[in-house]
Amino acid sequence: MKIQNQTTESNTNASSITTEDIQAWLVSYLAELLEISPEKIDVKVNFDRYGLDSSAAISLLSDLSVYIGCDIDPDSLYHYPTIERLTRYLGELEEITL
């Protein structure tokens, strides 16, 4: 499944980003932020269990928006509180925009 979006300077191949790419990006982002191995990130665990405060959550969504080339509602982490659910939601957005 691909995410439909606009091209950005930081990601000229944004229209070819898959949900698997987004999930891998989120795992990598959290692992780097928490200074742990990506293998220790469970995509089914809530973001708040990783100690993500509101400032870190906004930064994550902002960086993710740049990566995929489209705006993401700031409430998304509340409604889709795991990597797995957020990735699925973003994949569903792609289907709506076609």
C-alpha positions in Angstrom: 0.0 0.0 0.0 1.4 3.4 -0.9 0.8 6.8 0.7 -0.5 9.5 -1.7 1.1 12.8 -1.0 3.0 15.8 -2.2 6.7 15.8 -3.0 8.9 17.4 -0.4 12.5 18.6 -0.5 13.5 15.9 2.1 11.9 13.0 0.3 11.6 13.3 -3.5 10.2 9.8 -3.7 7.4 10.5 -1.2 4.7 9.0 -3.5 6.4 5.6 -3.4 6.4 5.3 0.4 4.7 2.2 1.6 3.1 1.5 5.0 6.0 -0.8 5.7 8.4 2.1 5.1 6.4 4.2 7.5 6.4 1.5 10.2 10.2 1.1 9.7 10.7 4.8 9.9 8.7 5.1 13.2 10.6 2.2 14.7 13.9 3.7 13.8 12.8 7.2 15.0 11.7 5.9 18.4 14.8 3.7 18.8 17.0 6.7 18.1 15.1 9.0 20.4 15.2 6.5 23.2 18.7 5.4 22.4 17.8 1.7 22.3 18.0 -1.0 19.6 15.2 -1.0 17.0 14.5 -4.6 17.9 13.4 -3.5 21.4 10.5 -1.4 19.8 7.2 -3.3 19.8 4.8 -1.9 17.2 1.9 -3.0 19.3 2.9 -1.1 22.5 1.4 2.4 23.1 3.6 5.4 22.5 3.1 6.6 26.0 4.7 3.3 27.3 7.9 4.6 25.7 7.7 7.8 27.7 6.8 10.0 24.8 5.6 13.3 26.2 3.5 15.8 24.2 6.6 17.7 23.0 8.2 14.6 21.7 4.9 13.4 20.1 4.5 16.7 18.2 8.1 16.5 17.0 7.6 12.9 15.9 4.4 13.8 13.9 6.1 16.9 12.4 9.1 14.8 11.3 6.8 12.0 10.0 4.8 14.6 8.1 7.9 15.8 6.3 8.9 12.2 5.6 5.6 11.2 4.0 5.0 14.6 2.5 1.5 15.3 4.0 0.1 16.9 7.1 -0.9 14.6 10.0 -3.5 15.6 12.5 -1.8 16.2 15.9 -4.6 14.1 17.6 -3.4 11.1 15.5 -1.3 9.7 18.3 -4.3 9.9 20.7 -6.6 8.0 18.3 -3.9 5.7 16.9 -1.6 5.1 20.0 0.7 2.4 18.6 3.1 2.3 15.6 0.9 -0.5 14.1 -2.3 1.5 14.4 -0.9 4.8 13.2 0.7 3.0 10.2 -2.6 1.3 9.4 -4.4 4.7 9.7 -2.0 6.4 7.3 -2.5 3.5 4.9 -6.2 4.0 5.0 -5.7 7.8 4.3 -4.0 6.8 1.1 -7.1 4.8 0.0 -9.4 7.8 0.7 -7.2 10.2 -1.3 -7.2 8.1 -4.5 
